[in-house]
């Protein structure tokens, strides 16, 4: 019997929810065949089966938030006896009714055994483990993380558990599904009588309190009205956290250059066989400029500045749920046509929610372009661990002085946000001057 686990989805991803099971219990499945899709804070990802056989048991239902490396299903022979499922905190009941409880992960190094999982050793948290992100979030919210209902492996307290504890008033016991339903329905868990073990509030309790059908999905709620509290999506929550951390940890300063795009516009019209967007042209110019000024392609390490050899260029893509930054890795090795093809493919995957973790992580420099939305000029917050981000405005015909005369030229504003700990003002100015020279001379 093989354990199917929720895979590691990137260094920043602690947990995810299964959006859809692509197979049902009793269906045959081959190793490498798509088995389920998961939703992280950034994208929807398709996951393959790691074994061949028959899908014998689904241990985690759809829309249940669980930590990575959680055992979510069992695959084996059709007549093979199932192991003792009690070690997955649900037993046989998990097969018949979607559990209201998250199923703890079996550590990656633990072999499947019919014995009950060992009890974790006592810790400084009073016997309950707390993830570093959960501890940091608890300090921000002013709650005791050891009072949270841990949904992680062996009862480990995750960041979402701490947020649920704070939302519930600091100490109401409720299942993760019940917590999300309460947030969406605007129900105060402190006033809900729990019917679960030890008085824990279950989803049926929240549904009754909200006078909603028990089977209603946790994401359903009344249309938003003025003054109504709208819970943050996982993506919006991460964006908020990282932008605050970046703005208050990195001393930002800004350098703005105006660029004449006449030559770049003419070049774009003259291309044959492919048609790069202006954003592709900017990405190409930024790449060439970074090769001449590698001092901007760095990371701040606290006691040192790391000079990066590869240029992994991120570019911001707006989504209904927030913002995501696909990354073109080793862009210094690509032609303009190659950049066009790669950026278009990544943008399409981003809008479809199909980016993999490798495709939205590891950037060394970021470009954010709001020109298509009619923005003339703006400043962007650095996408850490980068030390700089370029904000691109729209191309607009303006009256400018050229060689002592007056002409109408297509002009564009570029603003570089830099981390002053790692990049000095003179370096930023020289880098921006190089970008302008490349664009105005159409050195593509």
C-alpha positions as CSV (number, residue, x, y, z in Angstrom):
1,X,0.0,0.0,0.0
2,X,1.5,3.3,-1.1
3,X,1.0,6.7,0.7
4,X,0.1,9.6,-1.6
5,X,1.3,12.8,-0.1
6,X,0.6,16.5,-0.7
7,X,4.0,17.4,-2.3
8,X,6.4,20.1,-1.2
9,X,5.2,23.1,-3.3
10,X,8.0,25.6,-2.7
11,X,10.0,26.9,0.2
12,X,7.3,29.5,1.1
13,X,4.3,27.1,1.0
14,X,3.4,25.5,4.3
15,X,-0.1,24.3,3.4
16,X,-2.6,24.0,0.6
17,X,-6.1,22.7,0.0
18,X,-7.2,20.1,-2.5
19,X,-9.4,21.8,-5.1
20,X,-10.5,18.6,-7.0
21,X,-9.9,14.9,-6.9
22,X,-9.5,13.8,-10.5
23,X,-10.1,10.1,-9.5
24,X,-12.6,8.5,-7.1
25,X,-12.1,5.6,-4.8
26,X,-11.9,2.3,-6.7
27,X,-10.5,3.9,-9.9
28,X,-7.2,2.6,-11.4
29,X,-4.3,5.0,-11.4
30,X,-0.9,5.0,-13.0
31,X,2.3,6.5,-11.6
32,X,2.7,10.0,-13.1
33,X,-1.0,10.3,-13.9
34,X,-2.8,13.4,-12.7
35,X,-4.6,12.6,-9.5
36,X,-5.7,15.9,-7.9
37,X,-5.2,19.6,-8.0
38,X,-4.3,21.9,-5.1
39,X,-4.6,25.6,-4.4
40,X,-1.7,27.4,-2.8
41,X,-1.5,31.1,-1.9
42,X,-0.3,31.7,-5.4
43,X,-1.6,29.2,-7.9
44,X,-3.6,26.1,-8.7
45,X,-1.2,23.2,-9.2
46,X,-1.8,19.7,-10.7
47,X,-0.3,16.8,-8.8
48,X,0.6,13.4,-10.1
49,X,0.2,10.0,-8.5
50,X,3.5,8.7,-7.1
51,X,2.4,5.0,-7.4
52,X,0.4,2.7,-9.7
53,X,-2.6,0.6,-8.6
54,X,-6.1,1.4,-7.4
55,X,-7.1,4.5,-5.5
56,X,-8.2,2.7,-2.3
57,X,-8.8,5.5,0.1
58,X,-9.1,9.3,-0.1
59,X,-8.1,10.6,3.3
60,X,-8.4,14.4,2.7
61,X,-11.6,15.7,1.1
62,X,-11.7,18.7,-1.3
63,X,-11.5,22.2,0.2
64,X,-9.6,21.0,3.3
65,X,-6.5,23.0,4.2
66,X,-3.6,20.7,5.2
67,X,0.2,21.0,5.6
68,X,2.5,19.9,2.8
69,X,3.6,16.2,3.1
70,X,0.3,15.2,4.5
71,X,-0.8,11.7,3.4
72,X,-3.9,12.5,1.4
73,X,-4.7,9.1,-0.2
74,X,-3.7,5.4,-0.3
75,X,-3.0,3.5,-3.5
76,X,-2.6,-0.3,-3.7
77,X,-3.9,-3.5,-5.1
78,X,-7.7,-3.9,-5.4
79,X,-7.8,-6.7,-2.8
80,X,-5.0,-5.4,-0.6
81,X,-5.9,-4.9,3.0
82,X,-5.9,-1.3,4.1
83,X,-3.6,-0.3,7.0
84,X,-4.8,1.0,10.3
85,X,-6.1,4.4,9.4
86,X,-6.3,5.6,13.0
87,X,-2.8,6.9,12.6
88,X,-4.1,9.5,10.2
89,X,-6.5,10.9,12.8
90,X,-9.7,9.8,11.1
91,X,-9.7,6.0,10.8
92,X,-12.2,4.4,8.6
93,X,-14.7,7.2,9.1
94,X,-12.6,9.3,6.6
95,X,-13.7,7.0,3.8
96,X,-17.4,7.5,4.3
97,X,-17.8,11.1,5.4
98,X,-15.5,14.0,4.6
99,X,-13.9,14.7,7.9
100,X,-14.3,18.1,9.6
101,X,-10.8,17.7,11.0
102,X,-7.6,18.2,9.1
103,X,-5.6,15.0,8.7
104,X,-2.0,15.3,10.1
105,X,0.9,14.7,7.8
106,X,3.1,11.6,8.1
107,X,6.6,12.9,8.2
108,X,8.5,12.2,4.9
109,X,11.0,9.9,6.6
110,X,8.3,7.8,8.5
111,X,7.5,4.4,7.1
112,X,3.9,3.3,6.9
113,X,3.1,1.2,10.0
114,X,-0.1,-0.3,11.4
115,X,0.9,1.2,14.8
116,X,-0.5,4.5,16.0
117,X,1.8,7.4,15.3
118,X,4.1,8.2,18.2
119,X,3.3,11.1,20.6
120,X,5.6,14.1,19.9
121,X,8.1,14.9,22.7
122,X,7.4,17.8,25.0
123,X,8.6,21.1,23.8
124,X,9.0,24.6,25.1
125,X,5.5,25.2,23.6
126,X,3.9,23.1,26.3
127,X,4.1,19.9,24.2
128,X,2.6,21.5,21.1
129,X,4.9,22.4,18.1
130,X,4.5,25.9,16.6
131,X,5.9,26.7,13.1
132,X,8.1,29.7,12.9
133,X,5.6,31.6,10.7
134,X,2.8,30.8,13.1
135,X,4.9,32.1,16.0
136,X,5.7,35.3,14.2
137,X,2.0,35.8,13.2
138,X,1.0,35.1,16.8
139,X,3.3,37.9,18.0
140,X,1.7,40.3,15.5
141,X,-1.9,39.4,16.5
142,X,-1.1,39.3,20.2
143,X,-2.4,35.7,20.9
144,X,-0.8,32.7,22.5
145,X,0.0,30.2,19.7
146,X,-0.1,27.2,22.1
147,X,-3.9,27.8,22.6
148,X,-4.5,27.3,18.9
149,X,-6.0,24.2,17.4
150,X,-3.1,22.7,15.5
151,X,-3.9,21.4,12.1
152,X,-0.3,20.4,11.1
153,X,1.6,17.2,11.4
154,X,1.3,15.8,15.0
155,X,-0.9,18.7,16.0
156,X,1.7,21.3,14.9
157,X,0.3,24.9,15.0
158,X,0.4,26.5,11.6
159,X,0.0,30.2,10.6
160,X,-3.7,29.7,9.6
161,X,-4.4,28.2,13.0
162,X,-3.1,31.3,14.8
163,X,-5.2,33.5,12.5
164,X,-8.3,31.4,13.3
165,X,-7.5,31.7,17.0
166,X,-7.3,35.5,16.8
167,X,-10.5,35.7,14.7
168,X,-12.3,33.5,17.2
169,X,-11.5,35.8,20.1
170,X,-8.4,34.0,21.2
171,X,-9.6,30.7,22.5
172,X,-12.6,29.1,20.8
173,X,-12.0,25.6,19.6
174,X,-13.2,25.1,16.0
175,X,-12.3,23.0,13.0
176,X,-10.6,24.8,10.1
177,X,-13.7,24.3,7.9
178,X,-15.9,25.8,10.6
179,X,-13.5,28.7,11.0
180,X,-13.6,29.6,7.3
181,X,-17.4,29.2,7.2
182,X,-17.7,31.6,10.3
183,X,-15.4,34.2,8.6
184,X,-17.4,34.1,5.4
185,X,-20.8,34.2,7.1
186,X,-19.8,36.8,9.7
187,X,-20.6,34.4,12.6
188,X,-18.9,35.0,15.9
189,X,-17.6,31.7,17.0
190,X,-17.6,32.8,20.6
191,X,-21.4,32.6,20.6
192,X,-21.7,29.2,18.8
193,X,-22.3,26.0,20.9
194,X,-19.9,23.3,19.7
195,X,-21.2,19.8,19.2
196,X,-17.8,18.2,18.4
197,X,-15.4,16.5,20.8
198,X,-14.6,18.6,23.8
199,X,-17.1,21.2,22.7
200,X,-15.3,22.0,19.4
201,X,-17.4,24.0,16.9
202,X,-18.0,22.0,13.7
203,X,-19.2,23.2,10.3
204,X,-22.8,22.1,11.1
205,X,-22.8,24.3,14.2
206,X,-21.7,27.3,12.2
207,X,-24.3,26.5,9.4
208,X,-27.0,26.4,12.0
209,X,-25.9,29.6,13.6
210,X,-25.9,31.3,10.2
211,X,-29.2,29.7,9.3
212,X,-27.6,28.2,6.2
213,X,-27.9,24.7,4.8
214,X,-25.4,22.3,6.4
215,X,-24.1,21.2,3.0
216,X,-23.4,24.8,1.8
217,X,-19.7,25.2,0.7
218,X,-17.5,27.0,3.1
219,X,-16.8,29.7,0.5
220,X,-20.4,30.7,0.0
221,X,-21.6,33.9,1.6
222,X,-24.1,36.6,1.1
223,X,-23.1,39.3,-1.5
224,X,-20.8,41.9,0.0
225,X,-22.5,45.1,1.2
226,X,-21.2,48.3,2.6
227,X,-19.4,47.7,5.8
228,X,-19.4,43.9,5.5
229,X,-16.2,42.1,6.5
230,X,-14.7,40.3,3.4
231,X,-12.1,37.7,4.5
232,X,-8.7,37.8,2.8
233,X,-7.9,35.2,0.2
234,X,-4.6,33.3,0.8
235,X,-2.9,35.2,-2.0
236,X,-4.1,38.6,-0.7
237,X,-2.9,37.7,2.9
238,X,0.6,36.8,1.6
239,X,0.8,39.9,-0.5
240,X,-0.1,42.1,2.4
241,X,2.4,40.4,4.7
242,X,5.3,40.6,2.3
243,X,4.7,44.2,1.2
244,X,4.6,45.4,4.8
245,X,7.8,43.4,5.5
246,X,9.5,44.8,2.5
247,X,8.5,48.4,3.0
248,X,9.5,48.6,6.6
249,X,12.7,46.5,6.4
250,X,14.3,47.8,3.2
251,X,15.1,51.6,3.0
252,X,13.5,52.4,-0.4
253,X,14.6,55.3,-2.6
254,X,13.5,56.1,-6.1
255,X,15.1,57.3,-9.4
256,X,12.9,58.3,-12.3
257,X,14.0,58.6,-16.0
258,X,12.0,59.8,-19.0
259,X,12.6,57.7,-22.1
260,X,11.9,58.6,-25.7
261,X,10.4,55.5,-27.3
262,X,10.5,56.7,-30.9
263,X,13.3,54.3,-32.0
264,X,11.8,51.4,-30.0
265,X,8.4,52.0,-31.6
266,X,9.9,52.0,-35.1
267,X,11.8,48.8,-34.3
268,X,8.7,47.1,-33.1
269,X,6.9,48.0,-36.3
270,X,9.8,46.7,-38.4
271,X,10.1,43.2,-36.8
272,X,9.1,40.3,-39.0
273,X,8.2,36.8,-37.9
274,X,7.4,37.9,-34.4
275,X,5.9,40.9,-32.7
276,X,7.3,41.7,-29.3
277,X,5.3,43.7,-26.9
278,X,6.7,46.9,-25.4
279,X,7.0,45.0,-22.1
280,X,9.1,42.4,-23.8
281,X,11.3,45.2,-25.2
282,X,11.7,46.6,-21.7
283,X,12.6,43.2,-20.2
284,X,15.2,42.8,-22.9
285,X,16.7,46.3,-22.2
286,X,16.7,45.6,-18.5
287,X,18.5,42.4,-19.0
288,X,21.2,44.1,-21.1
289,X,21.6,46.8,-18.6
290,X,21.9,44.4,-15.7
291,X,24.8,42.7,-17.5
292,X,26.5,46.0,-17.7
293,X,25.6,46.9,-14.0
294,X,25.6,43.6,-12.1
295,X,25.6,45.6,-8.8
296,X,21.8,45.8,-9.1
297,X,21.4,42.0,-9.4
298,X,22.1,41.4,-5.7
299,X,20.5,40.2,-2.5
300,X,20.9,41.6,1.0
301,X,22.1,39.0,3.5
302,X,22.3,41.1,6.6
303,X,26.1,40.9,7.0
304,X,27.0,40.7,3.3
305,X,25.6,41.5,-0.2
306,X,25.3,38.4,-2.5
307,X,26.3,39.0,-6.1
308,X,24.1,36.8,-8.3
309,X,25.5,35.3,-11.5
310,X,22.2,34.5,-13.2
311,X,19.6,37.1,-14.1
312,X,16.2,35.7,-13.1
313,X,13.8,38.4,-14.2
314,X,10.3,38.6,-12.6
315,X,7.5,40.5,-14.2
316,X,4.3,41.3,-12.3
317,X,0.9,39.9,-13.6
318,X,-2.3,41.2,-12.2
319,X,-5.0,38.6,-11.2
320,X,-8.5,39.0,-9.8
321,X,-7.2,37.6,-6.5
322,X,-4.1,39.7,-6.3
323,X,-0.6,39.9,-7.9
324,X,1.8,37.2,-9.0
325,X,5.3,37.5,-10.4
326,X,6.3,34.8,-12.9
327,X,10.0,34.5,-13.4
328,X,12.1,34.1,-16.6
329,X,15.1,32.2,-15.3
330,X,18.5,32.9,-16.9
331,X,17.1,35.5,-19.1
332,X,20.6,36.7,-20.0
333,X,20.8,33.7,-22.4
334,X,17.7,34.6,-24.3
335,X,17.0,36.6,-27.5
336,X,14.2,39.1,-27.7
337,X,12.1,36.5,-29.5
338,X,12.8,34.0,-26.8
339,X,11.8,36.5,-24.1
340,X,8.6,37.2,-26.0
341,X,7.7,33.5,-26.2
342,X,8.6,32.8,-22.5
343,X,6.8,35.8,-21.1
344,X,3.7,35.1,-23.0
345,X,3.6,31.5,-21.9
346,X,4.2,32.4,-18.3
347,X,1.6,35.1,-18.3
348,X,-1.0,32.8,-19.7
349,X,-0.3,30.1,-17.1
350,X,-0.4,32.8,-14.4
351,X,-3.9,34.0,-15.5
352,X,-5.0,30.3,-15.6
353,X,-3.6,29.7,-12.1
354,X,-1.3,26.9,-13.5
355,X,2.1,28.2,-12.6
356,X,4.4,25.8,-10.8
357,X,6.5,27.0,-7.8
358,X,9.6,27.0,-9.9
359,X,7.9,29.4,-12.3
360,X,7.1,32.1,-9.7
361,X,10.1,31.9,-7.4
362,X,13.8,32.6,-7.5
363,X,13.7,36.1,-9.1
364,X,16.7,38.4,-8.8
365,X,15.1,41.6,-10.3
366,X,11.5,42.5,-11.0
367,X,9.7,44.7,-13.5
368,X,6.1,46.0,-12.9
369,X,4.3,47.5,-15.9
370,X,1.1,49.4,-15.4
371,X,1.3,51.2,-18.7
372,X,-1.5,49.1,-20.2
373,X,-3.8,50.4,-17.5
374,X,-3.2,54.0,-18.4
375,X,-0.7,54.8,-15.6
376,X,1.8,57.5,-16.4
377,X,4.2,57.0,-13.5
378,X,4.3,55.1,-10.2
379,X,6.6,53.7,-7.6
380,X,6.7,50.0,-6.7
381,X,7.6,48.2,-3.5
382,X,10.6,45.9,-3.8
383,X,9.8,42.3,-4.2
384,X,12.2,40.8,-1.7
385,X,14.6,39.1,-1.6
386,X,15.3,41.3,-4.7
387,X,17.0,44.7,-4.0
388,X,15.4,46.6,-6.8
389,X,12.2,46.8,-8.9
390,X,11.5,48.8,-12.0
391,X,8.1,50.5,-12.4
392,X,7.0,51.1,-16.0
393,X,4.4,53.7,-17.1
394,X,2.5,54.1,-20.3
395,X,3.9,55.4,-23.6
396,X,2.3,58.8,-24.3
397,X,2.8,61.4,-27.0
398,X,4.2,64.5,-25.4
399,X,5.6,67.8,-26.6
400,X,9.4,67.7,-26.0
401,X,12.4,69.9,-26.9
402,X,14.7,68.1,-29.5
403,X,17.8,69.7,-30.8
404,X,16.5,73.2,-30.1
405,X,13.1,72.5,-31.6
406,X,9.7,71.3,-30.5
407,X,8.5,67.9,-31.4
408,X,5.9,65.4,-30.4
409,X,7.5,62.1,-29.2
410,X,6.2,58.9,-27.6
411,X,7.6,59.2,-24.1
412,X,7.6,56.7,-21.2
413,X,8.5,57.1,-17.5
414,X,10.6,54.5,-15.7
415,X,11.0,54.6,-11.9
416,X,13.5,52.4,-10.1
417,X,12.9,51.5,-6.5
418,X,16.2,50.4,-4.8
419,X,17.2,49.0,-1.4
420,X,19.7,51.6,-0.2
421,X,21.4,49.0,2.0
422,X,22.7,47.3,-1.1
423,X,22.5,49.7,-4.0
424,X,23.8,53.3,-3.9
425,X,22.1,56.2,-5.7
426,X,24.9,56.6,-8.2
427,X,24.7,52.9,-9.2
428,X,20.9,53.2,-9.7
429,X,21.3,56.4,-11.8
430,X,24.0,54.8,-14.1
431,X,21.8,51.6,-14.5
432,X,18.8,53.7,-15.4
433,X,20.9,55.7,-17.9
434,X,22.0,52.5,-19.6
435,X,18.3,51.3,-19.9
436,X,17.4,54.7,-21.5
437,X,20.3,54.5,-23.9
438,X,19.4,51.0,-25.0
439,X,15.7,51.9,-25.6
440,X,16.3,55.2,-27.3
441,X,18.9,53.7,-29.7
442,X,16.9,50.5,-30.2
443,X,19.9,48.4,-29.4
444,X,18.0,45.1,-29.6
